[in-house]
């Protein structure tokens, strides 16, 4: 992914949710289904604050399948000692990108009695990964043999209301290299956000990848529109899916149009496709959007 972005290419990434189990088979199957179609795959970290296999372990299986892993790490579940250990372990197992997150609140998950750690904030773990890469030392000042050289990513919600650009700029100041946005359907509003951020130097400071989730039903669309912060699904898109005999096919066609519109926004460096495990949809989208084959 770093090479694609550095060369000015339009990156394509996806994600895999590690299983609630100790078998690697589902991760391997999903990763093999994405080989050649994406530049990197995110391994999520206990999404919705529910227990899953470690994304660090998942990175090994994605790497072995032939796809570059991006490890998500939340500060919710780890202190600085554990974050350091997982960064070292993830690099050793083949991860080349790290995506730094605060993590969903434990109150919405399956371990509501869990203690939120929060030893470092997101800027702190970004700074840790950057220090390891550029100075070769831990936060304790200890030298690292063969330090990891992660491309460092962060999340942003461009269509949040209200939107505070200072939050993203603080992450960039800490050392983030790329940004993955919340799922986006309203490209007109995204373009307005990009116009507002361009004078602030965002696109010179970081590569921005826009989140994409092809719709499969009107029920899904309404849920995301009503429940996910910063997600706005235009009513005509919902109506089009609802009135279709084949909702997923219409959702795929809409996603193809979205990718074309996103590529037309000056400064955007790629898309992050979250197809909820439907690898055939990801492959079809990448092909139909003119993003296949990927750079070797």
N, C-alpha and C positions, 0 to 999 in steps of 0.2 A: 504494500500500500504506500509506503514512504516513497518508493521509486516512482510509482505512478503519479503521485501528487507532486513530487519534485520536478517531474518532467512536464507538468502542466496538463496532465491527462485528467479525464473525468472518472473518478473512482466509483466503484460499486462494492458495497459491503452488505453483509447480512448478519443474522444472529441465530444462535442455537441456545435453547434453554436446557441446561443439564437436567438429567432425570431425577426423580425422587427414588433413587435406587442406586445400587452399586455396580450395575452392568454398564459397560461402555457402548453396547451395541447400538443404541438409538443415536448417540452422538456420532459414531462412525458412519452410520447409514445416512444421516443428514449431511454430514461433511462431504461424503463421497458424492452425494447428489448435487453439491454446489461446486465441485472441482471444475475449474475452467470458466465459471460464470461470475465469480466474485473475486475481489482482491484480498479480502480478509473477512473473517467471521468473528463476531462478538460472542463470547461465552458469558451468559448473564450470571449475576451473583445474588443468589437467594432472592429472586424477584418477588415482589409483593410481600417481602419479609417472611417468606415461606422456605422451609429447608429443602435444599436440592444438593446434588453432588457439587463439590468444589469446582469453580471455574478454572482453577489452576490445574487440577487433574484433567478436566475436560480439554484443556489446551493440548495436552499430549496426544489425545486421540484425534483431534482436528489436524494437528501437525502431521501425524502419521498417515492421515487420509490424503494429504497433499494440499491442504489449504492453510493459509497463514492465520494463526489465532490472534485475536484481540481479547485480552483478559479484562473483564470488569472487576473492579475492587471497590467495595463500599467502606467508608469510615465508620459506618454503623456497627460493624461486627468485629473490628480489629483495633488494637492499639498500635503504636508506631513500631514496636518490636515485631508484631505479626505482619504488619504491612511490609516491612523490610524483608522478612523471610519469604513472604509470598511473591514479592517482586523478583527476588533472586531465583526462587523456584520456578516461577512462570517463564522467565527467560531461559532457564536451563531446559525446560520442557518444550521450547519452541515458540512461545509467544513473542511477538515482536512489537506489539502495541499494547498500551494499557489505557483503560477508560475509567476515569476517576469519578466516583459518585458518592453522594451522601447516603443514599439508600432509602427505600420506602420506610415509613414509620412502622415500628413493631406492632402498633395497635391494630393494624389492618391484616396482620399475618397469622400464622398458625402457632406462633410462640409468643403470645401476648405478654407472658411473664418475663420475657427475655430483657436483659439490661442493654440499653444502647451504650456503646463504648464512647465514640466521639472524642477519642484522645487527640486526634488531628482533625481539622476540618478539611474540606475538599482542597482548598488552596495548599494546605499543609502536605497532603499526599502528593499533589502535583510537584511541589517544591522538593519533596523527598526523591521522587523519581528523577527529577531534573538534576538534583545534586549527585545522585548515584551515577547518572550518565555523564555529567560534565566534570565532576570533581573526583569521582571514584571513591567517595566516602559515604558512610552512614551518618545519621543525625548525631551519633555519638563521636563522630570524627575518626572512626576506624576505617582504614583503607580496605577496599574491596578488590579481591583478585578477579580479573576479567569482569568488570562491572557491566550490568545490563545497559543497553542503549535503546530504550523504548522510545517510540513515537508516542507522545502523551496526548490523550484526548479527554474532552469534557462535554457535558450535555448543556443544552440551552433550549429555552421555550420562547421562540420569537413572537408567537401570537398570544403570549400571556397578556392579560389585562388587569392591572397595568404592567407594562414592561419596564424593567430597570436595567439599562445597558451596563451600569456599573458592576453588576454581579458577574457578567461575562468578562468584562475587562479585568476584574480582579483575578479571575482564573488565568487569563492570558498573561497578566503580570507575573503570576506565579510560575509560568513556564509551559502552558499548554500549547500544543502544536496544531491540533485539529479540534473541530467542534462537530458534534452530531446533534441535530435538532429533534425536537418533538415531532411526532407524526404531523404531516402537513397536507391539507387538501385545498386550502384557500390560497392559491398561488398569487393572486392579486395582492392580498395582504402581506404575503411573504416578500413580494417585490418592494412594497412600501417600506417594510422593515429593512431590507437590504439597502435601499436608498438612504435611509436614516443612519445606517451603520457605516456606510461607505466613507463618509467624511471623517469618521472616528478611526479609520485605518484598520477596520476589522479584517478585510480580505488580504491585506499585506501582512498581518500578524499571524493569521491562522487559516487553515483550509477548512471550509464549511461544507459538510455533507448533510443533506436534507432527508429527514425521515419519511419513508413511504410505506403505507400498508394498503394493499389492494382490498377494496371492500368485497365482502362475500354475501352480505344480506343487509336489508334495511335495519333490522334489529341491531346488528353490530354497529352500523353507522350511527344510529341514535345513541347507543351506549357511549361510544367514543365522544360524540358531540356533547353529551350531557355530563359525563363522568370524568373524562380525562382532562386535566388542566392544560389549557393552551391549545386544545384541539377543536377546530371548527369545521364541520362538514357542511358545505353549502346545501341548502334544501333541494335544489335541482338534482344534485348527485344522489341524494337519498331517494328522491322520487324515481329516478331512472333505474336504480337497483330494485326498488320495491315493485315497479311495474314490469320487471323483466321475467321471462320464463327461466332464464339462466343467470341468476344473480352474480355468481363468480365470474362468468364471462364478461358481463357488463363492467364489473369492478376492475377486471384486468384491462379492459379497453380504456377505462377512465384513468387508470394508473399509467398507461402508456402515454396518454395525453399530458398527464401531470409531469412526467419525466421530461417530455419535450419542452414544456413551459418552464420547468426549473432550469434546464440547461440554457435557456435563453436569458436567464438573469445573470448579468455580469458579476463575476466573482465567485459564484457557486462552484465548488470543486467536485461534487459527486452526490450520490444518493445512498442512503442506508435503508435497505429493503427489509422490512419486518413482515414476512408473510405467514407468521404464526405456524411454522412447521410445514407449510405447503410448498415444498421445494419445486414442484412442477410449475407452480405459479411464478416463483422467482425466476426459473429458467425461461419461461415464456415471456416474462416482462423484459428481461435482459436482452433476449433475442429481438423481440418486436420493437424495442426502443432503440435499436441500433447500437447496443453496447456490447455486442458479442461478435467476434471473440475478444477476450480480455488481452491486454498487453502481456507478453511473456517476459 
